[in-house]
Amino acid sequence: MRFAITRAPDRRGHRHRHRRRIRVLAILAALACIPGLTAGCRASGTRSAADVGVGQVDPAARAQLPPEILARGLVTIATDPTYPPDEFRQSDGTLVGMDVDLARAVGAKLGVRVQFTQVQFRDILAGVQQGEYDIGVSSITDTTRREELGDFVTYFQAGSSLLVRGGNPLTLYPDDESLCGHRVAAQEGTVEVDPVLSSRSAQCVADGLRPITTVVVAAEADSRAAVLSGRADAMVEDAPIAMYETAHSGGLLEIAGDQIDKAPYGFALAKEDKPMDDAILRAMQDLIDDGEYGAILSHWGLTAGRVPAATLDGAIN
């Protein structure tokens, strides 16, 4: 569950007014769609899979794209491919993963090519806002704090998981005070560092216990190395990545307890770029409607995180 802390000019007043208008319209639409009041009602901007099939261009979504993107026929995407199974490189260097497949499928809906650029995670959001890339796609958690910096089309939901050595010799769990006084590794710039671990550490102190020592590392692989070498007692990372890690650890690692702090992933877009917002939102909803979205999640074993609809700025915290 990744999170960058780059700041941008505050436009909260405009965004909040915009949200109120959206919420009023959404409530009216929901009332109109109550079973028995009307028949055949669909959410705004969505259609059934019969309208746009798998792999087919959606002309309505394509028409929303900014003219400069239509002219070049290419969408540039920033990603940090160090987070299997969401985005990573195979041994031969091929870029693969759930996010990679979804981004390519969105490009097909829009009738454009997609070009990925490998970027350090902490630099993705700033690069999108500065126009270096059109989209950021890298297991990026949509939070209310981040929505002050950019727009997000959400498409998945995941929580954080605690990984410990096989057998959980220290009896550590993510949802009680067992982590107090222990060393827990997490990747720099992610929500696992703040607020997941920071808030739990603060609660330890408030309860008169020792704080959690957060071992901040540069990459997800460094968290694993820290636990296996004894430099950390546990690690926290996104649940899909945790499941992948345990499945490939040969029993050296296991997940302790349940997911915590579930939140949506989003495609990161420039702040209040309505044409791009609308194009990506509609294309992602097409993937959900026609079943390609479900097929991609199933391929990567990630159906537990599926959502029924794509949303714009759908942060829940």
C-alpha positions as CSV (number, residue, x, y, z in Angstrom):
1,M,0.0,0.0,0.0
2,R,2.1,2.8,-1.3
3,F,1.9,6.5,-0.5
4,A,4.1,9.5,-1.5
5,I,4.4,12.7,0.5
6,T,5.1,15.2,-2.2
7,R,3.2,18.4,-1.6
8,A,1.2,20.5,-4.1
9,P,-0.8,23.8,-3.9
10,D,-3.9,23.4,-1.8
11,R,-7.1,23.4,-3.8
12,R,-9.3,21.8,-1.2
13,G,-12.0,24.4,-1.3
14,H,-12.7,23.8,-5.0
15,R,-12.4,20.1,-4.6
16,H,-14.8,20.0,-1.7
17,R,-17.4,22.0,-3.5
18,H,-17.0,19.7,-6.5
19,R,-17.4,16.7,-4.3
20,R,-20.7,18.0,-2.8
21,R,-22.2,18.4,-6.2
22,I,-21.1,14.9,-7.2
23,R,-22.5,13.4,-4.0
24,V,-25.9,15.1,-4.5
25,L,-26.1,13.8,-8.0
26,A,-25.0,10.3,-6.9
27,I,-27.7,10.2,-4.2
28,L,-30.4,11.2,-6.7
29,A,-29.1,8.6,-9.2
30,A,-29.1,5.9,-6.5
31,L,-32.7,6.7,-5.5
32,A,-33.7,6.5,-9.1
33,C,-32.1,3.1,-9.4
34,I,-33.9,1.5,-6.4
35,P,-35.4,-1.8,-7.6
36,G,-39.1,-1.3,-8.3
37,L,-38.8,2.4,-9.1
38,T,-37.3,2.0,-12.5
39,A,-36.1,-0.7,-14.8
40,G,-32.8,-1.2,-16.6
41,C,-31.1,1.6,-14.7
42,R,-27.3,1.8,-14.9
43,A,-24.7,3.9,-13.1
44,S,-23.7,7.0,-15.0
45,G,-20.9,6.4,-17.5
46,T,-21.2,2.6,-17.5
47,R,-22.7,0.1,-19.9
48,S,-23.1,-3.6,-20.1
49,A,-20.4,-5.8,-21.5
50,A,-22.6,-6.2,-24.6
51,D,-21.9,-2.6,-25.6
52,V,-18.1,-2.7,-25.7
53,G,-16.5,-6.2,-25.9
54,V,-13.2,-7.4,-24.6
55,G,-10.2,-5.8,-26.4
56,Q,-12.5,-3.4,-28.3
57,V,-11.9,0.3,-28.4
58,D,-14.6,2.3,-26.7
59,P,-15.1,5.4,-28.9
60,A,-16.8,7.3,-26.1
61,A,-13.9,6.8,-23.7
62,R,-11.4,7.6,-26.5
63,A,-13.2,10.8,-27.3
64,Q,-12.6,12.1,-23.8
65,L,-8.8,12.0,-24.1
66,P,-6.9,15.3,-24.3
67,P,-6.1,16.3,-27.9
68,E,-2.4,16.0,-27.4
69,I,-2.7,12.4,-26.3
70,L,-5.0,11.5,-29.2
71,A,-2.5,13.2,-31.6
72,R,0.5,11.1,-30.4
73,G,-1.5,7.9,-29.8
74,L,0.4,7.1,-26.7
75,V,-0.1,7.2,-22.9
76,T,3.0,7.4,-20.8
77,I,2.9,5.5,-17.5
78,A,5.2,5.8,-14.5
79,T,5.7,2.6,-12.4
80,D,8.1,1.1,-9.8
81,P,8.2,-2.6,-10.8
82,T,9.5,-3.9,-7.6
83,Y,6.1,-5.1,-6.1
84,P,5.1,-8.6,-7.3
85,P,2.6,-9.7,-8.2
86,D,1.2,-6.1,-8.9
87,E,4.2,-4.9,-11.0
88,F,7.6,-6.5,-11.4
89,R,10.1,-7.7,-13.9
90,Q,10.6,-11.3,-14.8
91,S,14.1,-12.8,-14.9
92,D,14.4,-11.8,-18.6
93,G,13.5,-8.2,-17.8
94,T,9.9,-8.4,-19.1
95,L,7.5,-6.1,-17.2
96,V,4.5,-8.0,-15.9
97,G,1.9,-7.9,-13.2
98,M,-1.7,-7.1,-12.4
99,D,-1.3,-3.3,-12.7
100,V,0.7,-3.8,-15.9
101,D,-2.1,-5.9,-17.5
102,L,-4.8,-3.5,-16.4
103,A,-2.9,-0.5,-17.7
104,R,-2.4,-2.2,-21.1
105,A,-6.1,-3.1,-21.2
106,V,-7.1,0.5,-20.5
107,G,-4.9,1.6,-23.3
108,A,-6.6,-0.9,-25.6
109,K,-10.0,0.6,-24.6
110,L,-8.7,4.0,-25.4
111,G,-7.1,2.9,-28.7
112,V,-3.7,4.1,-27.7
113,R,-0.3,2.5,-27.0
114,V,1.0,2.6,-23.5
115,Q,4.7,3.2,-22.6
116,F,6.0,2.4,-19.2
117,T,8.9,4.2,-17.5
118,Q,10.6,2.8,-14.4
119,V,10.5,5.4,-11.7
120,Q,11.3,5.3,-8.0
121,F,8.0,5.1,-6.2
122,R,8.4,8.3,-4.2
123,D,8.9,10.3,-7.5
124,I,5.8,9.0,-9.4
125,L,3.1,11.4,-8.1
126,A,5.3,14.4,-8.6
127,G,6.2,13.3,-12.1
128,V,2.6,13.0,-13.0
129,Q,1.7,16.4,-11.6
130,Q,4.6,18.0,-13.4
131,G,3.6,16.5,-16.8
132,E,6.5,14.1,-17.1
133,Y,4.0,11.1,-17.3
134,D,0.3,10.9,-18.1
135,I,-0.5,8.3,-15.4
136,G,1.1,6.7,-12.4
137,V,0.2,3.0,-12.0
138,S,2.1,1.3,-9.2
139,S,-0.2,0.0,-6.4
140,I,-0.8,3.6,-5.3
141,T,-3.1,3.9,-2.4
142,D,-5.8,6.6,-2.8
143,T,-6.0,8.5,0.4
144,T,-7.7,11.8,1.3
145,R,-4.3,13.4,1.8
146,R,-3.1,12.3,-1.6
147,E,-6.3,13.6,-3.3
148,E,-5.0,17.1,-2.4
149,L,-2.2,16.4,-4.8
150,G,-3.8,14.5,-7.7
151,D,-6.9,12.6,-9.0
152,F,-7.3,8.9,-8.7
153,V,-9.4,6.3,-10.6
154,T,-9.7,3.5,-8.1
155,Y,-9.9,-0.1,-9.3
156,F,-8.8,-2.4,-6.4
157,Q,-8.8,-2.7,-2.7
158,A,-6.1,-4.0,-0.4
159,G,-5.0,-3.8,3.2
160,S,-1.7,-4.2,4.9
161,S,-0.4,-7.6,6.2
162,L,2.2,-8.4,8.9
163,L,4.9,-10.9,7.8
164,V,6.9,-12.8,10.4
165,R,9.4,-15.6,10.4
166,G,7.8,-19.1,9.8
167,G,6.1,-20.3,13.0
168,N,5.8,-16.8,14.3
169,P,8.3,-17.4,17.1
170,L,7.7,-13.9,18.7
171,T,3.9,-14.3,18.5
172,L,3.4,-11.0,16.8
173,Y,0.1,-9.7,15.3
174,P,-0.9,-6.5,13.6
175,D,-4.1,-5.7,15.5
176,D,-3.0,-5.8,19.2
177,E,-0.1,-4.5,21.3
178,S,2.3,-7.4,20.5
179,L,4.3,-5.2,18.2
180,C,5.1,-2.7,20.9
181,G,8.8,-2.6,21.5
182,H,9.6,-4.6,18.4
183,R,11.4,-3.7,15.1
184,V,9.1,-3.7,12.1
185,A,10.4,-3.1,8.5
186,A,8.4,-1.2,5.9
187,Q,9.3,0.5,2.6
188,E,10.1,4.1,2.5
189,G,7.2,6.4,1.4
190,T,4.4,3.8,1.9
191,V,1.4,4.0,4.2
192,E,2.9,1.1,6.1
193,V,5.4,3.6,7.5
194,D,2.8,6.3,8.1
195,P,0.1,5.9,9.2
196,V,0.0,2.1,9.8
197,L,3.1,1.8,12.0
198,S,3.3,5.3,13.2
199,S,-0.3,5.3,14.6
200,R,0.2,1.9,16.3
201,S,3.5,3.1,17.8
202,A,1.8,6.2,19.2
203,Q,-0.8,3.9,20.7
204,C,1.9,1.8,22.3
205,V,3.3,4.9,24.0
206,A,-0.1,6.1,25.1
207,D,-0.6,2.8,26.8
208,G,2.7,3.0,28.6
209,L,4.5,0.5,26.4
210,R,7.6,0.8,24.3
211,P,7.2,2.3,20.8
212,I,7.5,0.3,17.7
213,T,10.9,0.8,16.0
214,T,10.2,1.2,12.3
215,V,13.0,-0.1,10.1
216,V,12.6,2.0,7.0
217,V,14.0,0.4,3.9
218,A,14.4,1.5,0.3
219,A,12.6,-1.4,-1.4
220,E,10.2,-4.2,-0.6
221,A,13.0,-6.8,-1.0
222,D,15.0,-5.0,1.7
223,S,12.1,-5.6,4.2
224,R,12.3,-9.3,3.6
225,A,16.1,-9.3,3.9
226,A,15.8,-7.4,7.2
227,V,13.4,-10.0,8.7
228,L,15.4,-13.0,7.5
229,S,18.7,-11.6,8.7
230,G,17.3,-10.7,12.1
231,R,17.6,-6.9,11.7
232,A,13.8,-6.7,12.0
233,D,11.3,-8.8,13.9
234,A,8.5,-8.5,11.3
235,M,7.6,-6.5,8.2
236,V,4.4,-4.8,7.0
237,E,3.4,-4.6,3.3
238,D,0.4,-4.7,1.0
239,A,-1.6,-7.9,1.4
240,P,-1.3,-9.0,-2.3
241,I,2.5,-8.7,-2.1
242,A,2.6,-10.4,1.3
243,M,0.7,-13.4,-0.1
244,Y,3.2,-13.6,-3.0
245,E,6.1,-13.3,-0.6
246,T,4.9,-16.2,1.6
247,A,4.1,-18.4,-1.3
248,H,7.7,-18.0,-2.6
249,S,9.5,-18.1,0.7
250,G,9.7,-21.8,1.2
251,G,8.1,-21.5,4.6
252,L,10.6,-18.9,5.9
253,L,7.9,-16.3,6.1
254,E,4.2,-16.4,7.0
255,I,1.4,-13.9,7.4
256,A,0.3,-13.2,11.0
257,G,-3.3,-12.2,11.6
258,D,-5.7,-10.5,9.2
259,Q,-5.4,-7.6,6.8
260,I,-5.6,-4.2,8.4
261,D,-6.5,-0.7,7.2
262,K,-8.0,-1.7,3.8
263,A,-8.0,1.1,1.2
264,P,-8.3,1.5,-2.6
265,Y,-5.6,1.5,-5.2
266,G,-5.9,4.2,-7.9
267,F,-4.4,5.2,-11.2
268,A,-2.8,8.6,-10.4
269,L,-3.7,11.5,-12.7
270,A,-2.9,15.2,-12.8
271,K,-5.0,17.3,-10.5
272,E,-8.4,18.1,-11.8
273,D,-7.7,17.1,-15.4
274,K,-11.3,16.3,-16.2
275,P,-10.8,14.9,-19.8
276,M,-8.2,12.4,-18.6
277,D,-10.2,11.6,-15.5
278,D,-13.3,10.8,-17.5
279,A,-11.4,8.8,-20.2
280,I,-9.6,6.5,-17.7
281,L,-12.7,6.2,-15.5
282,R,-14.9,5.0,-18.4
283,A,-12.2,2.7,-19.8
284,M,-11.7,1.1,-16.4
285,Q,-15.4,0.6,-16.0
286,D,-15.5,-1.0,-19.4
287,L,-13.0,-3.6,-18.2
288,I,-15.1,-4.3,-15.2
289,D,-18.3,-4.6,-17.3
290,D,-16.9,-6.9,-20.0
291,G,-15.2,-9.3,-17.6
292,E,-11.6,-8.6,-18.7
293,Y,-10.9,-7.0,-15.3
294,G,-12.0,-10.1,-13.4
295,A,-10.0,-12.3,-15.8
296,I,-6.8,-10.3,-15.1
297,L,-7.3,-10.4,-11.3
298,S,-8.0,-14.1,-11.5
299,H,-4.8,-14.7,-13.5
300,W,-2.8,-13.1,-10.8
301,G,-4.7,-14.7,-7.9
302,L,-6.0,-11.3,-6.7
303,T,-9.8,-11.6,-7.0
304,A,-10.2,-10.9,-3.2
305,G,-9.4,-7.3,-4.0
306,R,-11.9,-6.8,-6.8
307,V,-14.3,-3.9,-6.7
308,P,-17.8,-3.6,-8.4
309,A,-17.1,-0.3,-10.0
310,A,-14.4,2.2,-10.8
311,T,-14.6,5.5,-8.9
312,L,-13.0,8.9,-9.1
313,D,-11.3,10.0,-5.9
314,G,-12.7,7.1,-3.8
315,A,-10.4,7.5,-0.8
316,I,-11.9,6.2,2.5
317,N,-9.3,7.6,4.9
